[in-house]
Amino acid sequence: MRHAKIVCTLGPASSSLENVKALIQAGMNVARLNFSHSDHALHRKVYDTVRQAARELNQSVAILADLCGPKIRIGDVEGGEITIEKGQTIKITSRELLGNKTVISTNFKELPKNVKPGLPLLIDDGNIELIVRNVVGEDIECEVRVGGLVKNHKGLNIPFVKLPIPALTEKDKKDLVFAKELGVDYFALSFVQSPEDIKEAKALAGDIPIIAKMEKPSAIEHMEAIIEAADGIMVARGDLALEVGAEKVPSIQKKLIRETNNRGKPVVVATQMLESMIQNPHPTRAEVSDVANAVLDGADALMLSAETAVGKYPVDAVKTMACVISEAEKNACSTGVLFKPEKIKDGGFRQAITHATAALTIDLNLKAVVVGSGSGKSVALLSTYRPHTIIAGFSLYEKVLNRMALYWGVIPIKAEFVKDIEATMALAEKKLKAHDLASKGDEIAVISGYASFGDWSALESVAVRLWRVQ
């Protein structure tokens, strides 16, 4: 089976019940709600649609609420779009006005105080490039280095500058409270610059995990502290490339994945993974290589953005990604590149149990590992060790099962309460057979608590049992 998971951004091309079910059947494990777009009413509708589709297909699907963050944007321009030419002079201003070919406004009122001559300013994901020549009051005088079409509200990036902006805006706080009440499974926090940003979000999010989006130079500078504070990270390569330079992103991606793996937390790789499939039914060879290399780097999940939100071929994009992931993992397993259980930092008793079990999957060529968990933590930890088999994550609780959908190599399975180890083994065998994950003669391992799959309170009673399916 495929181990790395697929995150799909839902949008106009994919948010109907029929389309969501098709995405799940194609391989979607996590549905992303992008709070940079749409209103609460539409997000509620899409949320309900995902839950309904998952129930009808008897699948566990996580829902990720991606908060907008303090995205700096330009204002409105005459006619909705203007064209600026290379070499011309243009002003970026904090004054409120309708932009034209000589002056454009920005929503970041403090921008003139945070730039100086020689700095680049990038508009629309770097498609438009300006160079600051002078700052006079509220106006930033710039020369156009790369011209083109400029449309309303496009993003404005200021590379190499740490801006005095909190990661949580007032809009984000309202969106977070709304999404928490909906019942989302994860939050993604945009433009994180320090671990304090994570702590502020956690104070509002409660027990819902926070995924830190790494897309600012200051986030890379403080990566270890941010990874420690967050519940996982996303390598958000779009804004990251604009901020630090595209040539630095591959090495940063590898380091972020390695550091996050070492702490037993999930890492998502995002942005332009199958970008050409927005318009075309097949990916480029470079995109296929990019997806495969993210898998080989050790990513827990890979994300599709516009490919599934507004693209012409959303289902085909998911099928393509699933196929490429499976092929990369097959070769990685045979060559030993992946699936190598190494101890993570800050271990304990539960770590020792799961680490030993991961090693057993290699030594004994086990068909599956069944893990019962009331919180999902033990399942997440075993996932980190990349065992050489599937992980069947059993839980009584739908919330826990949905969160498991993001974990590498885990198939979430609803399991009823059992009282003793004999019943535990019988249940494990029954469920694996029902899901076509094991058959007669296969050897499996079962990690269980003393009382039930839902009880990890008495850690000294946790046991690992080997079993041959009857």
NUTOR-421001 format. One record per atom (N, C-alpha, C): y, x, z. Coordinates in steps of 0.02 Angstrom, whole numbers, plus 50000, padded with zeros to 5 digits. Example, Ala and Ser with C-alpha at 12.3 -4.5 7.8 and 13.67 -1.06 7.14 Angstrom:
# residues 2
497165066050390/497755061550390/498355066050390/498885064250354/499475068450357/500025064550394/
This chain:
# residues 470
499405004250000/500005000050000/500625004450000/501195001349984/501825004849987/502065005350059/502295011350079/502505012550148/503265011950157/503655015250115/504385014750119/504595007650100/505105005050136/505294998150127/505894997450079/506004991350055/506534989950007/507034985050036/507674987050035/508224982850057/508584980149995/508684973549991/509014970549934/509654967049956/510204968549922/510824965049933/510804958349896/510954952949932/510944946349901/511644944449878/511674941149820/512314939149792/512204933649741/512674932649697/512634927149648/511994927349606/511724933349593/511134933849550/510484932649588/510524931849654/509894932049691/509864927749753/510334923349765/510364919949830/510074912949831/509814910449775/509484903949775/508794904649806/508514899049829/507844899249860/507324902049811/507354899949750/506874902349700/506934909949690/507554912349686/507654919549675/507464923749736/507624921249795/507444924949856/506684925449862/506334920049848/505594920249850/505324925149799/505634925349741/505414930149689/505524937249712/506084938649745/506224945349771/505714947349824/505554942749869/505064944249921/504384945749890/504184941849841/503544942949808/503544949449769/504134951549744/504184957849708/504174963949754/504344962849818/504324968549865/504894969149913/505374964449914/505924964849962/505674964050033/505884968750076/505714968450147/506304966650191/506904968450168/507514967250206/508034964250159/508354958750182/508884955650143/509554957650174/510004960250132/510664962550155/511194957450139/511564955350191/512144951150183/512764955550186/513124956050131/513704960450127/514334956750148/514574958150208/515154954550235/515814957050205/515794961650158/516394963450120/516574957950071/516094953550058/516204948150010/515974941550041/516234936050017/516034929250035/516284927350105/516224920850120/516444918350184/515854916550228/515994914350289/515454912950337/515004907250314/515294902350282/514894896650259/514364898850209/514554903350162/514074905650113/513554910250145/513774914550191/513284918850225/512774914750264/513004909450296/512534905050333/512024902050285/512274899750227/511824896750178/511294901750154/511514907950139/511044913050116/510554914850171/510804915550232/510374916950290/509814911750295/510004905350293/509514899950299/509024900150241/509254901950182/508824902350124/508294907850132/508504913650158/508024919150168/507494917050220/507704914050274/507224911950325/506734906750297/506994902050258/506554896950228/506064900150179/506304904650137/505874907950088/505314911950123/505504915550175/505004919550212/504474915050244/504694909450273/504204904850304/503734902050251/504004899950194/503574896950143/503074901950115/503254908350115/502804913550089/502404916850144/502514914650207/502164917550265/502274925150268/502904927150260/503094934250262/503624935350315/503644941350342/504184943350388/504704947250348/505324944950349/505864948150312/506444949250361/506684955350366/507254956850408/507894955050372/508414953050410/509064951650381/509574956550411/509904960250367/510394965350387/511094962750371/511514962250422/512224960450412/512624966850406/512894968050347/513274974250334/514014972650341/514314975250395/515014973850410/515474977750363/516034974750347/516494977650297/516784984250320/517014984550383/517334990550407/518054991050382/518404996350402/519114997150384/519204999850313/518974996150265/519034998350196/519764998150174/520025003750151/520715004150126/520725001850053/521184997350039/521214994549972/521934994449946/522004993949881/522664992849851/522794985349852/523414983449841/523594976349840/523544973249771/523864967449763/523864964049699/524314967749649/524124967249585/524534970249532/524694964849481/525214966049442/525434961149393/524884959349344/524764952749337/524254950449291/523544951749314/523454954349375/522784955649400/522494962449381/522814965649331/522584972249310/523134975849271/523174982349280/523654986449244/523304992749219/523614996049171/523345002349146/523845007849161/523595013249192/524025018949205/523755024949165/524225029349146/524045034849100/524035041549135/523595045849112/523565052749138/524235056249129/524455059549184/525075063249182/525685059449206/525645052749208/526225048949230/526315049349306/526895047249329/527035046949401/526965039749425/526675038949483/526595032349513/526655032949589/526905027749620/526975027749693/526455023249725/526155025649781/525755021449824/526175020049886/526285013749902/526755012049956/526435007450008/526685008150070/526465003650123/526884997350125/527384996950081/527794990950076/527394985350041/527534979150060/527194973450029/527564971649965/527194972149909/527504970449844/526944969349793/527124966349737/526664965549681/526684971849639/526104975149633/526074981549599/526194981149524/526414986849497/526504987449425/526334994649404/526534996649345/526345003249320/526695008949356/527185007449397/527555012849431/527455012949507/527215007349536/527125007149608/526565002149626/526135004149673/525574999949695/525574999949772/525464994249802/525444993849875/524744995149902/524704996449967/524064997350001/524064993550067/523474991450090/523434987750153/523444992350214/523414998950204/523415003750259/524135006150270/524475002950317/525185004250327/525335011350351/524845014650381/524955021350408/524795026850357/524615024950296/524425029950247/524945035450235/525595033750228/526085039050216/526105044350271/525925042550332/525935047250387/525315051750389/524815050150347/524185053750351/524005057650288/524475058250242/524345062250182/524905067350173/524765072350132/525255077550118/525175079850046/525665083350019/525615085649949/524985089749936/524685088349878/524085091849858/523445088049869/523465082849913/522865078949927/522715074149869/522065073149854/521885068149804/521845061149835/522005056149796/521895049149814/521465046049759/520935042649778/520455039949730/520455032349733/520515029149675/520505021849671/519885019649632/519585013949655/519025010949619/518435015749612/518185017949671/517605022549673/517715028949633/518335031249631/518475037649598/518605037149524/518605031049497/518745030349425/519465031949409/519905031049457/520605032849450/520755038349502/521055043849479/521195049449525/521935051249523/522235051449582/522945053249590/522995059549632/523535063249624/523685069049666/524365067849699/524375068549766/524995067549803/525475073249787/526095071449768/526605076449754/527145076649808/527285070849838/527815070549889/527735064149929/527975064249991/527975058350034/528695057150056/528955051250040/529645049450058/529625042650093/529695042750159/529685036450196/529025032850189/529045026750163/528445022650154/528105023850086/528385028150046/528135029249978/527795036049971/527235035949935/526875042149919/526925043149844/527285048249824/527385049649752/526775053649727/526465051049674/525845054149648/525885055349573/525485060149552/525375061349481/524685058749463/524615055349408/523965052749386/523565058349353/523015060149384/522575065249355/522065062049308/521785056249329/521315052449287/521565045349285/521755042949226/522025036149220/521495031049202/521735024949189/521275019649170/521515012949195/521055008149196/521205001349216/521185000649292/521704997849322/521744996649394/521774989149406/521304986549447/521274979349461/521444977949534/521594971749548/521764969649616/521244971849668/521494974049725/521094975149786/520534980349778/520594984849731/520094990149726/520154994949785/519594998249801/519585002749858/520005008949846/520275011649901/520685017749898/520385022749947/520165028449922/519875033649964/520335039649971/520355042550030/520745048550044/520255053950068/519975057850022/519475062850041/519745068050090/519285070550132/519415076350176/519895074850233/520065068450243/520545066750295/520215062050346/520255063750410/520025059250463/520595054550480/520505048250466/521035043350475/520985039950543/521545038450574/521555035250640/521415027750635/520795026150614/520605019150603/519965017750642/519925012550681/519305010850716/518785008150666/518145009350680/517625007050635/517574999450635/517754996350691/517724989050696/518424986050690/518554982550636/519184979050628/519124972150662/519674968550666/519654961850694/519204957350653/519214958150587/518754954350544/518034956050560/517884962450570/517204964450586/516964961250651/517404961150700/517214958250765/517044950850757/517434947250718/517284940150706/516634939350667/516544943650617/515924943450577/515324945050620/515384949950664/514834951950707/514624946250753/515114943050784/514954937450829/514624931750790/514874930350731/514584925150689/513864926850670/513754932950646/513084934950624/512594935350682/512834937250740/512414937450800/512174930350817/512624925550813/512444918650827/511954915950774/512024918250712/511544916350660/510844918750678/510794924850704/510144927650721/509914933250675/510394937150647/510204942750604/509804947850643/509444952050608/508994956850640/509294963750648/509784965450606/510114971950609/510844971150589/511264975650616/511944976450592/512014983350560/512394983750505/512594990250477/513344991050489/513534996550520/514234997850538/514535002750488/515045000550452/515345004550399/515855009550425/515925015050390/516435020150402/516445022650474/515855023750501/515785026750568/516075033750567/516465035550619/516745042250624/516525045950687/516285042250737/516085045350800/515585040950836/515225043750886/514755039650924/515105034050963/515735034850977/516105029551013/516135023150970/516155023950904/516155018050861/515515014050871/514955017550878/514305014250888/514305010550955/514555013851006/514555010951073/514965004551074/515525004551039/515944998551037/515574992851003/515224994250949/514854989050913/514274986450955/513934990950991/513374988851032/513584984251089/514184985351114/514434981051168/514494973851145/514614972751081/514664966051053/514004963451026/513584968051001/512964966050966/512404964251014/512444966351077/511894965051123/511274968851105/510704965451098/510074968951084/509934969751010/510404967750967/510294968550894/510444975650874/509964979150842/510054986250825/510644987450778/510964993250788/511534995350747/511335001150701/511425000150636/511305005350586/511975008450568/512055014850580/512695018250566/512705020550493/513225018350456/513305020450387/513675027150385/513345032050357/513625038850356/513985039750289/514655039050291/515045039350229/515725042650238/515835045750295/516465049250309/516315056450329/516765061150311/516665068150331/516585068950407/516965065050445/516905065650518/516225063250543/515925058550508/515245056450527/514745061950516/514815065650461/514365071350448/514485076850500/515105077850518/515265082950568/514945081350635/514895074850652/514615072750716/513935069350707/513565071250656/512955067550638/512455067050695/512335072450731/511825072250783/512005067350839/512635067450860/512855062850913/512835055650888/513005054450826/512995047650798/512275045150792/511825049450769/511125047450764/510835045750832/511025049750882/510795048350951/511055041550974/511675039950958/511975033750983/511735027550945/511585028350881/511395022650839/510645021250844/510445015550817/509735013750814/509415015750748/509825018350703/509595020550638/510215022250597/510125025150538/510705026750496/510585024650424/511135024050387/511105022950316/511495028550282/511175031850234/511525036950194/511885033150139/512525031550151/512925027450106/513255032050055/512915033450001/513105038949957/513725037549914/513925031249908/514505029649867/515145032549895/515365029949952/515975032549983/515875039650007/515265041450027/515145048350049/515295053349994/515085051749933/515205056249877/515955056949863/516315051449870/517045051749859/517395055749913/517135055549973/517455058750029/517315066250034/516695068250017/516515075350027/516365078949961/516325075149906/516135078249842/515415076649826/515285074149766/514615072049747/514105077749751/514325083849738/513855089549737/513565091049806/513895088749859/513655090149927/513165084749952/513145079049918/512755073449943/512005074749947/511675077849897/510955078849903/510745082749965/511095088149980/510915092150039/511075088350103/511625084650104/511795080550162/511265075150173/511045072050118/510525066950123/509895069650155/509685075450133/509075078450161/509145079950236/509725082550254/509835084150325/509865077950368/510215072750344/510255066550382/509565063450392/509165063450339/508485060750345/508075064750395/508105071250390/507725075550435/507925074450508/508575074350521/508815073650590/508635066750618/508655061650576/508495054950599/507745054150610/507345056850563/506615056950573/506425060150639/506755065650654/506585069450714/506735065650779/507145060450773/507305056350832/506955049650831/506495048850785/506095042750785/506475036450767/506975036950724/507385031150705/507365030250629/507435024050606/507405022850533/508025025250496/507925027350435/508475029650392/508415026350324/508965023350301/509005019950237/509425024050189/509175024950128/509565028350076/509835023150028/510495023350014/510815018049976/511285020749923/511445016549875/511955017249824/511695020049758/511755016049706/511615018049637/510905020549626/510425017949663/509745020449655/509455018449588/509605012349566/509385010049500/509975006849464/510545010249466/511185007449443/511145004749372/510795008149328/510775006049258/510434999249249/510024997249299/509674990849294/510124984949309/510754986149325/511234980649329/511284977349260/511254981549208/511334979049140/510704979749097/510244984149116/509674985749074/509014984149109/508494982349072/507854980549103/507444986449128/507654992549110/507274998449131/507755003749159/507525007649207/507945012849238/507965019149196/508435023449211/508445030049180/507935034549215/507755040049183/507285044849214/507595047949276/508255049049274/508595051949331/508555047349392/508635040849380/508595035949435/507895035749465/507385035949423/506695036049447/506585042249491/506845047849468/506785054049507/507155053549573/507735050349573/508125049549634/507755045449686/507455039849664/507065035649709/506475039549737/506115042949694/505525046749716/505715052249765/506265055649752/506475061049797/506705058549865/507005052549867/507175049649932/506545048249973/506025046049939/505385044949973/505105051549999/505115056649957/504855063149977/505275066350032/505915064850033/506345067350087/506155064350155/505845058350153/505635055150215/506005048750233/506345045650184/506715039450198/506235033850219/506455029850267/506065024050288/506155018250239/506755017750210/506905012250165/507415014450112/507405010950055/507865012350000/508215005749984/508845006149967/509245000149959/509484999049888/509454992749866/509754990649803/510384986649819/510924987949783/511564984749796/511724979849740/512144982049693/512334977649638/511734975849594/511214980149595/510624978849555/510324971949568/510324969949633/510044963449650/510584958249665/511184960449682/511714955649700/512014952349638/512164956249587/512494953549527/512174955649462/511634959549466/511334962249405/510954957049364/510804958849303/510444954449258/509694954249272/509434959349307/508714959949316/508524961349389/508724957049435/508614958449506/507874959149525/507454954749500/506744955049518/506414961149487/506584962649424/506314968549391/506524974949427/507134975049454/507374980949491/506944982049553/506774976749588/506344977349648/505644979649629/505374976649577/504704978549554/504694985949533/505214988049498/505254995049477/505284999749537/505714998049586/505765002249645/505105002549683/504764996949690/504124996749725/503615001149690/503605000949624/503135004849584/503275012349592/503905014249589/504085021349595/503925023949665/504075019949716/503925021949785/503175023149793/502775018449769/502045018949776/501775025249743/502025026649683/501795032549647/501995038949683/502615039149709/502845045049746/502435046149808/502285040749843/501895041349905/501185043449891/500895041049837/500215042949820/500155050449808/500625053149771/500615060349758/500795064349820/501255061749860/501455065249922/500875065649970/500485060249973/499905060250019/499385065249997/499255065549932/498735070049908/498935077349913/499585078749912/499815085749916/500045087749985/500065082950031/500255084550100/501005085150110/501405082950061/502135083350069/502375078550123/502065072650126/502275067550173/501695066050220/501805061350265/501275059050310/501015064550356/501465068350384/501255073750428/501535072450498/501125070150545/501395068350611/501615074450651/502255074950664/502515080250706/502895076950764/502875079950822/503175076950881/503935076350872/504195070550891/504915069550890/505205071450957/505865071350961/506205073351022/506155067851075/506225069851139/506275065151194/505655060651198/505075063551204/504465059751207/504295057351277/503695054751284/503455052251347/502745049851338/502515045551383/501825043251380/501685039451316/502125034851299/502025030851238/502025035351176/502455040451177/502465045151121/501805048751114/501535050951171/500895054551169/500335050251139/500325043851158/499815039351132/499875038451057/500485037051034/500585035750963/500505042050921/500715047750948/500635054050912/499895055550903/499505054650955/498785055950951/498455051250901/498675045050901/498385040150854/498535042050782/499155044250769/499335046350702/498895052150679/498755056850725/498315062450708/497605059950694/497385054850730/496715052150719/496635049250649/497165046350622/497125043350556/496965048650503/497195054850516/497055060350470/496345062950481/496185064250545/495535067250561/494945062750544/495035056150553/494485051450545/494545047050484/495075047950444/495175044050384/495135036550399/495515034250448/495495027350469/495805022750417/495545016650414/495785011650366/496455008750388/496535007750454/497145004550479/497225006150553/497845005450576/497995005850648/498324999250668/498054996050718/498334989850744/498724991450807/499344989250810/499764990450869/500034983850894/499884982150956/500164976150986/500794977951024/501334973951014/501964975751045/502384969551059/502674969351118/503134963951135/503844965351113/504014971651103/504694973451084/504744976651015/504184979250990/504184982850926/504294990250933/504454992750994/504614999851002/504005004250988/503425002251011/502835006351000/502645006550926/502755000950891/502625000750819/503105005350783/503745005250802/504245009550771/504075016850782/503835018550841/503675025450857/503085027950815/502565023850810/501995025850768/502215026550695/502655022250673/502915022650604/503245029350592/503605031850641/503955038350635/503465044050622/502865043550649/502375048950640/502015048950573/502165043850531/501915043750463/501145044550461/500775040050495/500045040550493/499775039650422/499165042150410/498865041950343/498525035250331/498845029850349/498555023250339/499085018050350/498905011750343/499365006350358/499405005250433/499965002250454/500065000350524/500134992750526/499674989450560/499724982250569/500084981050635/500704978750631/501094977550691/501004970350715/500644969550770/500504962850797/501034961150850/501274955050848/501724952750900/501704945150904/501884942650962/501934935350973/502594932550947/503094936950937/503774934750929/504034935750858/504334930450830/504584930850762/505144935950755/505574936450805/506134941150803/505864948350798/505354949950836/505064956650834/504734957950766/504374953050741/504044953750676/504554954950620/505104951350622/505614952350571/505904959350573/506024961950633/506294968750638/505794973850613/505154972450623/504634977150600/504644977850524/504924972950489/504924973150416/505294979150389/505734982250428/506094988250407/505694994550419/505194994350464/504845000350484/504385002950429/504405009350418/503995012650368/503255011250381/502895008950330/502165008350334/501905002550375/502344998150399/502124992850445/502074986150408/501514982750420/501434975850399/501464971450461/501994967450469/502054963150529/501554957350525/501204956050580/500704950650582/500784946750647/500854940150641/500904935850700/500224935650735/500224937050800/499594937250838/499664933050901/499144929450918/499154925350977/498984929451040/499084926351097/498954929651162/498204930551173/498004936451196/497314937751216/497314941151284/496754940451321/496754942451391/496364948851407/495934951051364/495544957051381/495424961251318/495134967151328/495064971951273/494564969451221/494044965851243/493554963351195/493874958151148/494274953851177/494624948851137/495134952251091/495434957551115/495914961351075/495574964151012/494994967151020/494654970150963/494434964750913/494194959050940/493984953550896/494574950850857/495154950250890/495744947750856/495984952550803/495974959050818/496184964050769/495744963650707/495104963150716/494644962750660/494774956450619/494854950850653/494974944450619/495604944550577/496154947050606/496794947150571/496784951950511/496494957750520/496464962650465/496064959850406/495504956550420/495114953550367/495504947950332/495854943850371/496224938250343/496784940650297/497054946550311/497594949150269/497344954250218/496684954650209/496384959250160/496584966550173/496644968350237/496824975150256/496224979250278/495664976050288/495044979550308/494454975150292/493874978350283/493264974650269/492684977950307/492114975050302/491534977350340/491394984750328/491304988350383/491164995550379/491764999950386/492364997150379/492975001150387/493085002950460/493355008950471/493515011050539/494265010250552/494425007450609/495125006250627/495255008750697/495895009450714/496095011050783/496535005350808/496465003750872/496864998350902/497205001050964/497875000650965/498265002451025/498444995951059/498254995251122/498394988951157/498554990151230/498904985351259/499044985451330/498464982551369/498474983151433/497934980751476/497854973251472/498424969551473/498394962351477/498364959051408/498794961151363/498834957851298/499234961951249/499244959751187/499654963051137/500394962651155/500584957551193/501284956751210/501494960251273/501054964051304/501214967051369/501174974651366/501764977851366/501784985151370/502104987151437/502124982651485/502474984051547/502104989251589/501434988951587/501044993751627/500804999351581/501235004351571/501095009551521/500465013451537/500305014051601/499715017951619/499075014551595/499125008051576/498545004251555/498455004151479/498915007251443/498855007451370/498255011451349/497885008651299/497275011951277/497245012051201/496895017051174/496735017451103/495985016851095/495775012051054/495055011151043/494905011650969/494365014950954/494125015350884/493605009850874/493585007250813/493165001350801/492935001350728/492294999650718/492044998750650/492004991350635/492344989150583/492374982150567/491684979550549/491514973850579/490844970950570/490854965950511/
